[in-house]
Amino acid sequence: MAAAIATSIAFFIIYLQLNLIQAAVTYDHRSLIINGHRRILISGSIHYPRSTPEMWEDLVIKAKNGGLDVIDTYVFWNVHEPSPGNYDFSGRYDLVRFIKTVASAGLYVNLRIGPYVCAEWNFGGFPVWLKYVPGISFRTDNEPFKAAMQGFTQKIVEMMKAENLYESQGGPIILSQIENEYGAQRNAFGPAAETYIHWAAKMAVGLNTGVRGRCAKKTMHPILWFTEFGAPVEQRPVHDLAFAVARFVQKGGSYFNYYMYHGGTNFGRTSGGPFITTSYDYDAPIDEYGLIREPKYGHLTELHRAIKLCEPAFFSSDPIYISLGQRQNAYVYEGNGNCAAFLSNFETTSAIRVVFRNRHYKLPPWSISILPDCKNVVFNTAKVVTQTSRMRMMPTGSSIQSWEAYHEDISTLADEPSLSSFGLLDQINITRDTSDYLWYSTSIDVDPSESFLREGRKPTLVVLSKGHGLHVFVNGQHSGSAYGSREDTRFTLHTPVDLRGGTNQISLLSMAAGLPNVGMHFEARDTGILGPVSLDGLDHGTTDLSTARWTYKVGLNGEMKNLISPNGISSVEWSGVSLVNRAQQPLKWYKAYFDAPEGNDPLALDMKSMIRGQVWINGQSIGRYWTAQAKGNCGSCKYPGAFKPGKCQAGCGAPTQRWYHVPRSWLKPTQNLLVLFEEVGGNISRISLVKRTPRHVCASTFEHHPVTDNWQTESTGETTMLHDTKVRLQCGLGQSISAINFASFGTPFGGCGDFRQGACHAPNSREIVEKTCVGQESCEVTASNNYFATDPCPKVLKRLLVEAVCSVKPT
């Protein structure tokens, strides 16, 4: 999904799956109705190809425990039909297995067939062969496109029906979507767009699944942000994310989806953009590796519980709007003996006291309080009281051994060209995206009397490229490199070159880093070295090489020889590598072996010491890597106020992506083959296998006092929030709590890693928590005077803050 809007009422053509006999799922303007009951449905996106089948059950269970009702996924046409009529639904592409996994957890499915998905996915999910169907024009009233789209859609629907996966068959699919993010196209294509969109609706309904079409308006995607190489990591504070969701629900919204709930990994060459990172982590509640991200996961879980408590009142009436101040309001639902209220404060800097139904409430800035009984606050979007985890990448103890190298041979480029032509050709037209790489080669004859040869000057080669990267070789020697960016893929390289008298070979390696996935007519965009290409500094002036005879070779020798496979590595002569005093060399393949580390912690390769290329393990592609330094504005992040890209950034000055996910299911106990292709250079000796694990866990809660006690908060006598009275600290698998860095029952303050004692503090706080927690995988501590055997500040609402250290369990 293109992240163009932070929070929006998404336009979808959504088809609701109806049981034609029992009408188990119906809908109206207000909500979905399942088995006769109106439901607020909470959905989260988890994309099956961005994880492994071995991860799916755990991801789905975590989503369910987080309060989700629905799992949302696109269907990715290009991985399922890589060539016309040849289908692949194996491994990570096993869509049926994924949906059955969701069903086994008791969750529903929103199957977004598209087949255009955007999703920062290569070519927006379209197979590249579709571009070359005669007469085709994507996503408009075009017969070749509609025929192909209908064929794939019908294939998916028939597969679902054969497995009884639609709700009318007793399955989990209650929602489905045809097309995706069509607003810009609808405006640009005019009448053709209207014809196309109505055709798409009629086509989908005609597939005989019991689907009835309508445009759903009470839906929302509170989205996060993807990451691109060379840019900082965008983050969205959970306070603001919760605020966006609560704001939507308080106005009557009954269906929302998190994009993403688990982002996962762009394995292989699936990331689009171009320049989208291998990591599709998305700062989501479940991180790229499948671990829970706290406090985001826990805070949203509490939000979902609070929303569900409001359901009886929510559907008993339309919302009643009440002004509580200049920038404060209430939305109230009341009827049939039920009442629920949402109290909002839109001030960005000030907490405001309001009076609602003769009770006092203090609303933090940019927050919404939820009152399921119109009296007691069970949740406030700005008050995060769940556990916070601070993750770290730790050594695994598994060494990478026996490095060997193979240098990409460019001396034979002219001997085995794919084709030759006068002039420069589009890269994708030649490669058909079977490789990121295409060689453009030509020759130039230099008169031995040229003055630059006598004067020691170097002519300048100028190359204008619409590819994503470029490496220049003259007479077999590397002469320069340049890269574009996601915002501007057109770039120009000026590089001095060593020419000699006589014939000189010029070889340009053009690199693609993912095909475009969004925009008008992106099927018509070209890429590669389209010129002009020229030489400056010769005696007769500038020589234009653009119209010269160029030869083309698709891909790399290592790709052709299948060096990524255990069976392919023996097809070339590898040489030993000295890990000291080694000069950087471009276009080099490396291989090594390692044993799988013990335990179940998620794994990653630390590639900080390398520059740019691709990496494989046991023949499986981990994806593209690039350690480009992130440039951005990584100052302080304050959640109040409208959220937009650039507001909260992290990682400036460091590689945009340093760690690359290695699924454990891809590993053998011993002798795992690691192969990488490095375009520029780097230091392979510093590549290491690391594990992702919690280092510090923090938790916070308030003591429990009913509002009838009129307990004091900052001596104002305001109604207080009802909180759980216990904190739970939980370490990762194979870990236990080894130390308590901080514990205070009283009025402590600060964030995880920077907690501080307040004026009120129970002196035995740390001792009590240590006795309860040290040595345990998890523990619970109660925030009460009885538990700590003291009341350090009577008649003041007390808080408990704890920071614990997690370490590997002693054996």
Disulfide bonds with the S-S distance in Angstrom:
Cys339-Cys374 1.91
Cys634-Cys652 1.93
Cys637-Cys648 1.85
Cys698-Cys752 1.97
Cys731-Cys806 1.99
Cys760-Cys793 1.93
Cys773-Cys779 2.02
